[in-house]
Amino acid sequence: MIYNQIITAKNQDKIPLFIDGRSIHSKYNPRNEKIAINQEAGFIIILGIGAGWHILNAIKELPKDCFLVAVEADIESLEFCKQFEAVKILMSKKNIALCTAQNIENVILNNYIPALYGNLFVAVQRAWETECSELCSKIKISIQNVLKQISADFSVQSHFGKIWQRNIFLNLSSFSKNDFLPVTEKKIAVIIAAGPSLDNNISTLKKRQNELCIIATDTTYGTLIKQDIIPDFVVSIDAQHISTTHFYPYSNKDKDKKTIFVFDIASSRQSIELVKTRGYKTFFIKSSHPLSAFIPENIIPTVEAGSGTVTIACCDFARKLGFNKLELFGADFCYSNGKPYAKGTYLETNFSSKENRLMTAEGLYTALMYRTELEPTIAPEGQKNAKTSPVMKTYKDALNKWAVKYGYKRSKNELIFTDSISKNALGLFNNSTTEAFDKYSFVKNWSLEVEQKVNDKTLALLPYIAWLRKNEKSYNKHTIFELIKLAYSKASQYTILYEN
């Protein structure tokens, strides 16, 4: 608690005093106080609430579609401030959130959407900064930390926003329903990722493949087929056209074994069409795109993919199939033995075809590995000289968080269900519905609800808006309503497929 009493200013307004007796506001007319704010920022954070007049005056000059977070030192101080007239007015506004220094990271994560609000700006009430200088520094560090997470997510959205939206509409245009997934009696699921250590386990997989349920990432499909290992499932969540090259390898044995290809509804249209033309079965899932969230769960089920990692998507798919034990092969999250991936991936074919005296495959692999800064890490069993990057560490942390969330304990290359979470969470796909999806009604209803206002339906356009902001700089000056209209007009180009 940083306040201890209330006094009356000359204009008869009530204002708080800090514990040391100093006032946070003017003792003459606190109603005239204002704090300088960047007018171009759409997301504002103000440190120091007090009686709230400086905040109330500041928001009068801000656009109506901005969002403001007002921060106090602790819960006791925040509750103390809520009794003042101006703060009560602030609390009544939907685009203003009051919080403490302790929970500011969660508030920012839950509310700051760069595609919606644009730039973020931090302002500090001067007297409050003097009183809480050390706390101010800690809050600013917290803001920087959470912005790193948001920035990484926004970077992905700004890169893939357009193609995600396109893929979802195109894939839904040909989607009818998911078939029942086969109930497997195999007790262990093996998740196959493309790390270099996979090469050490190929012989083991060959010997054990009849007793295992093999769930492969799309990157490893070619590796397995070339080694005469037939996966039960292949999971792909990549929206890019390049992902189609994962499925170029072909095996008649694969078709006989009835491998099922599991695609995110936002996956590459070309990849899906390729496996369909070969007669393979497909099963659609959805991950984190806000548009796919409106598709009923019993039509297209959700699979968690962590930070967009196909390895985690495979693990969550196995969890929902009902597997208590998962073995992970090739989930290295690092480079080792001077290699970025296992043998047989699409890169091996691509790099070998480009190889010449001046540009060797080894040189191409090295350029790939060192495109970002690397640091030493613990090598997987049987490997050496392992190096990792910030992105790969993020993926590894995301997998560990997934395991903790769903009650799996990691032991070396195994994830074992500890029964700490109800087993009802397992086996969610075994009774998947075969109900047909009415895509025409879905698109029609969604289109009708995308109006000139921000609601849960228009939020589905935000990844595309992120792409617009990054690739078309002039759009940064447009209002969010103009961007929503533009993003919707692009979406309507694909929904023509749904019209009779």
Legacy VTK file of the C-alpha trace (Angstrom):
# vtk DataFile Version 3.0
C-alpha trace
ASCII
DATASET POLYDATA
POINTS 500 float
0.000 0.000 0.000
1.527 3.285 -1.102
-1.295 5.604 0.081
-2.393 6.320 3.642
-4.967 9.131 3.649
-7.278 11.382 1.637
-7.331 15.173 1.656
-9.540 17.785 0.018
-8.019 20.005 -2.690
-8.860 23.704 -3.050
-11.525 22.895 -5.667
-13.118 20.434 -3.175
-11.981 17.286 -5.009
-10.718 14.383 -2.900
-7.139 13.289 -3.615
-4.865 10.658 -2.022
-1.565 11.194 -0.211
1.387 8.841 -0.289
2.605 7.308 2.954
5.299 9.976 3.252
2.618 12.700 3.113
3.237 13.921 -0.432
0.330 14.333 -2.800
0.124 12.506 -6.121
-1.960 15.378 -7.566
-2.201 19.142 -7.440
-3.704 20.369 -4.178
-5.435 23.208 -6.035
-7.257 21.763 -9.045
-6.481 18.113 -9.839
-9.262 18.092 -12.478
-6.980 20.020 -14.845
-4.160 17.467 -14.712
-3.315 15.585 -17.854
-0.599 13.147 -18.905
1.178 13.301 -22.273
0.264 10.399 -24.570
1.296 9.486 -28.104
-1.859 10.097 -30.123
-0.865 7.550 -32.785
-0.660 4.656 -30.307
-3.714 2.431 -30.012
-2.731 0.641 -26.810
-1.831 2.870 -23.853
-0.361 1.880 -20.486
-0.388 4.482 -17.693
1.559 3.818 -14.505
-0.036 5.475 -11.495
-3.783 5.859 -10.952
-4.293 7.945 -7.809
-7.578 9.867 -8.092
-7.594 9.238 -11.850
-8.152 12.767 -13.195
-4.979 12.746 -15.318
-6.172 9.541 -17.011
-9.731 10.721 -17.537
-8.523 13.932 -19.204
-6.032 12.053 -21.397
-8.569 9.644 -22.893
-10.787 12.512 -24.079
-8.261 13.155 -26.856
-7.736 9.500 -27.811
-9.569 7.588 -30.577
-12.558 5.574 -29.386
-11.054 2.314 -30.660
-7.927 2.499 -28.483
-7.392 0.444 -25.311
-5.950 1.764 -22.051
-4.424 -0.067 -19.087
-4.014 1.840 -15.809
-1.577 0.318 -13.322
-1.254 0.640 -9.542
1.461 -0.583 -7.203
-0.490 -3.388 -5.498
-4.012 -4.655 -4.865
-4.461 -2.606 -1.674
-3.492 0.599 -3.460
-5.781 -0.222 -6.381
-8.757 -0.852 -4.116
-7.989 2.438 -2.329
-8.092 4.322 -5.649
-11.437 2.840 -6.705
-13.313 5.100 -4.295
-12.520 8.286 -6.268
-15.032 9.785 -8.694
-12.788 9.795 -11.785
-11.648 6.217 -11.196
-15.249 5.041 -10.988
-15.851 6.607 -14.402
-12.779 4.825 -15.778
-14.015 1.501 -14.401
-17.292 1.886 -16.310
-15.559 2.023 -19.714
-15.121 -1.209 -21.690
-11.850 -0.151 -23.305
-10.077 0.529 -19.984
-8.564 -2.083 -17.667
-7.260 -1.421 -14.158
-4.590 -3.727 -12.791
-1.602 -4.012 -10.468
2.103 -4.306 -11.177
1.862 -7.988 -10.284
-0.624 -8.963 -13.009
0.229 -6.456 -15.749
1.799 -9.151 -17.968
-1.411 -11.187 -18.049
-3.509 -8.090 -18.722
-1.322 -7.134 -21.690
-1.299 -10.698 -23.053
-5.085 -10.910 -22.831
-5.800 -7.514 -24.388
-2.988 -6.258 -26.618
-3.548 -7.307 -30.219
-1.054 -5.443 -32.450
-3.147 -5.985 -35.566
-6.064 -4.303 -33.821
-4.387 -1.531 -31.836
-1.112 -0.867 -33.608
1.636 0.682 -31.476
1.875 0.457 -27.682
2.802 3.498 -25.564
3.761 3.707 -21.873
3.255 6.869 -19.810
4.060 7.428 -16.130
2.434 9.874 -13.716
5.386 12.003 -12.534
4.724 12.034 -8.768
3.927 8.302 -8.813
7.208 7.592 -10.617
9.135 9.507 -7.941
7.384 7.561 -5.196
7.744 4.153 -6.896
10.935 4.511 -8.937
12.175 0.966 -8.298
8.766 -0.532 -9.032
8.552 1.492 -12.258
11.759 -0.082 -13.486
10.443 -3.580 -12.721
7.154 -2.874 -14.492
8.953 -1.650 -17.604
11.010 -4.866 -17.656
7.785 -6.898 -17.341
6.295 -4.983 -20.255
9.387 -5.642 -22.375
9.244 -9.358 -21.559
5.604 -9.741 -22.505
6.108 -7.696 -25.674
8.733 -10.197 -26.816
6.114 -12.943 -26.652
3.496 -10.855 -28.428
6.013 -9.695 -31.016
6.905 -13.279 -31.910
3.223 -14.158 -32.346
2.503 -10.995 -34.337
5.512 -11.678 -36.549
4.030 -15.060 -37.474
0.577 -13.531 -38.044
1.962 -10.738 -40.207
3.772 -13.322 -42.327
1.018 -15.929 -42.651
-2.172 -13.913 -42.049
-3.149 -13.688 -45.701
-2.425 -17.294 -46.625
-4.136 -18.640 -43.473
-7.362 -16.874 -44.368
-7.149 -18.035 -47.973
-6.416 -21.652 -47.026
-9.254 -21.887 -44.504
-11.887 -20.738 -46.967
-10.534 -22.888 -49.799
-10.272 -25.991 -47.606
-13.756 -25.507 -46.185
-15.136 -25.234 -49.727
-14.323 -28.902 -50.339
-14.827 -30.177 -46.782
-17.846 -32.305 -45.939
-17.094 -34.242 -42.771
-14.389 -36.106 -40.915
-14.588 -39.901 -40.906
-14.282 -41.992 -37.768
-10.686 -42.490 -36.737
-9.693 -46.135 -36.290
-9.434 -47.275 -32.687
-5.966 -48.689 -32.237
-5.081 -51.390 -29.725
-1.435 -50.446 -29.771
-0.321 -49.228 -26.364
2.451 -46.845 -27.309
2.402 -43.897 -29.672
5.675 -42.829 -31.244
6.029 -39.192 -32.275
8.507 -38.791 -35.134
10.204 -35.398 -35.465
12.967 -34.498 -37.914
15.919 -33.840 -35.584
19.309 -35.384 -36.511
19.046 -38.006 -33.739
16.242 -39.697 -35.701
18.934 -41.328 -37.856
20.071 -43.329 -34.797
16.563 -44.747 -34.243
15.539 -45.836 -37.726
16.551 -49.487 -37.184
14.610 -49.577 -33.894
11.501 -48.186 -35.589
11.738 -50.795 -38.352
11.789 -53.637 -35.834
8.989 -52.245 -33.658
6.682 -50.587 -36.172
3.995 -53.316 -35.976
3.601 -52.800 -32.226
3.621 -48.998 -32.342
1.253 -46.298 -33.484
3.563 -44.097 -35.530
2.516 -40.438 -35.662
4.889 -38.568 -37.952
5.425 -34.878 -38.530
5.085 -33.921 -42.183
8.838 -33.201 -42.408
9.658 -36.836 -41.572
7.233 -38.489 -43.996
9.854 -38.805 -46.742
12.457 -40.060 -44.271
10.173 -42.873 -43.085
8.942 -43.893 -46.534
12.484 -44.140 -47.871
13.301 -46.478 -44.961
10.205 -48.629 -45.617
8.555 -47.464 -42.387
4.834 -46.814 -42.826
3.333 -44.238 -40.415
-0.204 -44.604 -39.085
-0.729 -40.850 -39.128
1.072 -37.894 -40.687
0.347 -34.480 -39.159
0.789 -31.180 -41.011
-0.070 -27.662 -39.831
2.021 -25.682 -42.333
0.161 -23.160 -44.502
2.981 -22.666 -47.001
3.064 -24.146 -50.499
6.612 -25.457 -49.855
5.154 -27.973 -47.395
3.807 -29.903 -50.394
7.331 -31.179 -51.030
7.087 -33.223 -47.810
4.544 -35.458 -49.550
6.307 -36.041 -52.866
7.690 -39.457 -51.797
5.240 -42.236 -52.581
4.844 -45.869 -51.522
2.209 -48.436 -52.450
2.740 -49.977 -49.028
1.687 -46.691 -47.484
-1.648 -46.886 -49.287
-2.100 -50.538 -48.257
-1.452 -49.575 -44.612
-4.040 -46.802 -44.929
-1.970 -43.992 -43.496
-4.232 -41.100 -42.468
-3.022 -37.570 -43.192
-4.047 -35.102 -40.488
-4.221 -31.496 -41.695
-4.912 -28.225 -39.953
-7.851 -26.574 -41.731
-5.428 -23.696 -42.477
-2.875 -26.037 -44.080
-1.614 -25.753 -47.632
-4.365 -26.495 -50.122
-1.832 -28.027 -52.523
-0.598 -30.501 -49.897
-4.116 -31.686 -49.142
-5.028 -32.100 -52.803
-1.822 -34.050 -53.472
-2.517 -36.734 -50.860
-6.197 -36.880 -51.800
-5.403 -37.546 -55.455
-3.279 -40.501 -54.352
-6.279 -41.972 -52.568
-5.190 -41.362 -49.003
-7.641 -40.532 -46.233
-7.507 -37.103 -44.609
-8.674 -35.888 -41.210
-9.024 -32.181 -40.454
-8.109 -30.517 -37.180
-7.963 -26.867 -36.142
-5.465 -25.036 -33.983
-5.378 -21.386 -32.953
-6.696 -19.347 -35.881
-9.653 -17.233 -34.666
-11.713 -18.019 -37.772
-11.454 -21.786 -37.351
-12.504 -21.375 -33.711
-16.073 -20.793 -34.918
-16.236 -24.255 -36.489
-18.007 -26.580 -33.998
-15.704 -28.905 -32.059
-17.706 -31.973 -33.053
-17.130 -31.123 -36.722
-13.426 -30.244 -36.678
-11.703 -30.918 -33.331
-9.033 -28.702 -31.823
-5.433 -29.837 -31.472
-2.959 -27.712 -29.563
0.221 -26.814 -31.428
2.024 -24.792 -28.764
3.831 -21.993 -30.524
2.986 -23.422 -33.939
5.100 -26.551 -33.527
4.030 -29.636 -35.448
5.763 -31.895 -32.885
3.433 -30.589 -30.166
0.476 -30.996 -32.518
1.463 -34.661 -32.912
1.662 -35.098 -29.133
-1.742 -33.519 -28.565
-3.237 -35.598 -31.366
-1.870 -38.741 -29.660
-3.314 -37.561 -26.327
-6.746 -37.197 -27.861
-6.448 -40.633 -29.435
-6.118 -41.949 -25.864
-2.417 -42.811 -25.552
-0.974 -42.814 -22.040
2.606 -43.211 -23.201
4.362 -41.321 -25.952
7.863 -41.946 -27.228
9.603 -39.076 -29.000
12.160 -39.739 -31.738
14.003 -36.837 -33.334
12.449 -34.199 -31.031
15.898 -32.650 -30.528
15.120 -28.921 -30.751
18.769 -28.448 -31.688
21.306 -29.078 -34.436
23.883 -31.809 -33.847
26.664 -33.640 -35.677
26.798 -30.644 -38.000
23.298 -31.356 -39.333
19.984 -29.498 -39.008
17.706 -32.430 -39.898
17.637 -36.205 -40.246
18.347 -37.893 -43.576
15.633 -38.138 -46.178
13.783 -34.862 -45.613
12.851 -32.588 -48.520
15.961 -30.479 -47.811
18.247 -33.381 -48.675
16.699 -33.630 -52.141
16.626 -29.872 -52.676
20.183 -29.236 -51.513
21.632 -32.196 -53.379
20.044 -31.022 -56.633
21.600 -27.559 -56.204
25.046 -28.833 -55.264
28.058 -27.858 -57.394
31.772 -27.213 -56.890
31.192 -23.718 -55.532
28.060 -24.466 -53.493
28.097 -27.814 -51.717
25.195 -29.377 -49.846
27.277 -29.075 -46.678
27.618 -25.346 -47.299
23.874 -25.000 -47.796
23.168 -26.871 -44.557
25.652 -24.657 -42.718
24.027 -21.502 -44.075
20.653 -22.805 -42.901
21.895 -23.569 -39.397
23.756 -20.290 -38.908
21.075 -17.996 -40.295
20.477 -17.003 -36.657
22.776 -16.865 -33.651
23.402 -20.288 -32.065
24.599 -21.381 -28.650
25.876 -24.723 -27.295
23.393 -27.082 -25.641
23.220 -30.629 -24.319
23.375 -33.101 -27.201
20.756 -35.862 -27.592
21.924 -39.406 -26.909
24.306 -40.585 -29.616
24.890 -37.063 -30.926
27.602 -34.448 -30.345
28.380 -30.767 -30.916
24.758 -29.714 -30.351
23.693 -26.109 -30.846
20.355 -24.407 -30.346
18.702 -21.079 -31.114
16.196 -18.855 -29.266
13.381 -20.127 -31.506
14.185 -23.789 -30.867
14.411 -23.138 -27.129
10.946 -21.599 -27.328
9.645 -24.752 -29.036
11.229 -26.980 -26.404
9.772 -24.894 -23.564
6.361 -25.044 -25.245
6.506 -28.856 -25.354
7.449 -29.026 -21.668
4.557 -26.698 -20.766
2.187 -28.857 -22.812
3.349 -31.973 -20.932
2.815 -30.340 -17.531
-0.603 -29.022 -18.543
-1.915 -32.433 -19.518
-0.285 -34.566 -16.855
2.548 -36.113 -18.841
5.883 -36.604 -17.132
8.942 -36.473 -19.363
11.640 -39.101 -18.926
14.410 -38.927 -21.527
12.586 -39.440 -24.828
9.315 -40.541 -23.240
6.170 -38.766 -22.095
4.169 -40.831 -19.638
0.659 -39.950 -18.457
0.862 -39.655 -14.663
-2.891 -39.853 -14.013
-2.673 -36.507 -12.219
-5.338 -35.285 -14.622
-8.581 -37.161 -15.234
-8.340 -39.840 -17.909
-11.534 -38.380 -19.333
-9.195 -35.957 -21.117
-7.892 -38.879 -23.174
-9.469 -40.549 -26.160
-11.436 -37.546 -27.369
-11.188 -38.536 -31.043
-12.298 -42.131 -30.678
-15.957 -41.135 -30.907
-15.567 -38.296 -33.402
-18.842 -37.428 -35.084
-19.438 -38.052 -38.763
-21.986 -35.241 -38.886
-21.802 -33.307 -42.143
-20.614 -29.701 -42.058
-22.944 -27.096 -43.542
-20.254 -24.829 -44.979
-22.774 -22.635 -46.771
-24.576 -21.682 -43.543
-21.274 -21.270 -41.718
-19.898 -18.743 -44.229
-23.246 -16.977 -44.619
-23.730 -16.527 -40.859
-20.135 -15.399 -40.349
-20.427 -12.897 -43.196
-23.614 -11.396 -41.789
-21.994 -10.807 -38.414
-18.888 -9.069 -39.779
-20.219 -5.537 -39.405
-18.631 -2.117 -38.845
-17.771 -2.928 -35.265
-15.283 -5.090 -33.404
-16.817 -8.292 -32.096
-15.812 -11.932 -31.794
-16.561 -12.556 -35.488
-14.470 -9.674 -36.805
-11.537 -10.817 -34.658
-11.216 -13.717 -37.093
-9.832 -11.189 -39.587
-6.996 -10.001 -37.339
-4.239 -12.285 -38.692
-4.953 -10.957 -42.188
-4.959 -7.381 -40.850
-1.548 -8.096 -39.292
-0.333 -9.060 -42.758
-1.719 -5.820 -44.191
0.024 -3.693 -41.560
3.380 -5.332 -42.275
3.275 -5.585 -46.058
1.343 -2.432 -46.917
2.748 0.389 -44.778
0.047 2.822 -45.912
-2.524 0.718 -44.065
-0.975 1.667 -40.718
-2.779 5.000 -41.019
-6.163 3.381 -41.591
-8.674 2.910 -38.777
-9.376 -0.608 -37.571
-12.858 -0.380 -39.108
-11.371 0.396 -42.532
-8.961 -2.530 -42.166
-11.773 -4.867 -41.156
-13.721 -3.844 -44.241
-10.706 -4.449 -46.482
-9.899 -7.820 -44.898
-13.522 -8.898 -45.247
-13.599 -7.873 -48.911
-10.623 -10.159 -49.515
-12.346 -12.991 -47.663
-15.458 -12.572 -49.795
-13.406 -13.344 -52.900
-12.978 -16.908 -51.629
-16.526 -17.320 -50.362
-17.825 -17.100 -53.948
-17.043 -20.823 -53.974
-19.922 -21.355 -51.541
-22.564 -19.653 -53.680
-24.888 -21.695 -55.821
LINES 1 501
500 0 1 2 3 4 5 6 7 8 9 10 11 12 13 14 15 16 17 18 19 20 21 22 23 24 25 26 27 28 29 30 31 32 33 34 35 36 37 38 39 40 41 42 43 44 45 46 47 48 49 50 51 52 53 54 55 56 57 58 59 60 61 62 63 64 65 66 67 68 69 70 71 72 73 74 75 76 77 78 79 80 81 82 83 84 85 86 87 88 89 90 91 92 93 94 95 96 97 98 99 100 101 102 103 104 105 106 107 108 109 110 111 112 113 114 115 116 117 118 119 120 121 122 123 124 125 126 127 128 129 130 131 132 133 134 135 136 137 138 139 140 141 142 143 144 145 146 147 148 149 150 151 152 153 154 155 156 157 158 159 160 161 162 163 164 165 166 167 168 169 170 171 172 173 174 175 176 177 178 179 180 181 182 183 184 185 186 187 188 189 190 191 192 193 194 195 196 197 198 199 200 201 202 203 204 205 206 207 208 209 210 211 212 213 214 215 216 217 218 219 220 221 222 223 224 225 226 227 228 229 230 231 232 233 234 235 236 237 238 239 240 241 242 243 244 245 246 247 248 249 250 251 252 253 254 255 256 257 258 259 260 261 262 263 264 265 266 267 268 269 270 271 272 273 274 275 276 277 278 279 280 281 282 283 284 285 286 287 288 289 290 291 292 293 294 295 296 297 298 299 300 301 302 303 304 305 306 307 308 309 310 311 312 313 314 315 316 317 318 319 320 321 322 323 324 325 326 327 328 329 330 331 332 333 334 335 336 337 338 339 340 341 342 343 344 345 346 347 348 349 350 351 352 353 354 355 356 357 358 359 360 361 362 363 364 365 366 367 368 369 370 371 372 373 374 375 376 377 378 379 380 381 382 383 384 385 386 387 388 389 390 391 392 393 394 395 396 397 398 399 400 401 402 403 404 405 406 407 408 409 410 411 412 413 414 415 416 417 418 419 420 421 422 423 424 425 426 427 428 429 430 431 432 433 434 435 436 437 438 439 440 441 442 443 444 445 446 447 448 449 450 451 452 453 454 455 456 457 458 459 460 461 462 463 464 465 466 467 468 469 470 471 472 473 474 475 476 477 478 479 480 481 482 483 484 485 486 487 488 489 490 491 492 493 494 495 496 497 498 499
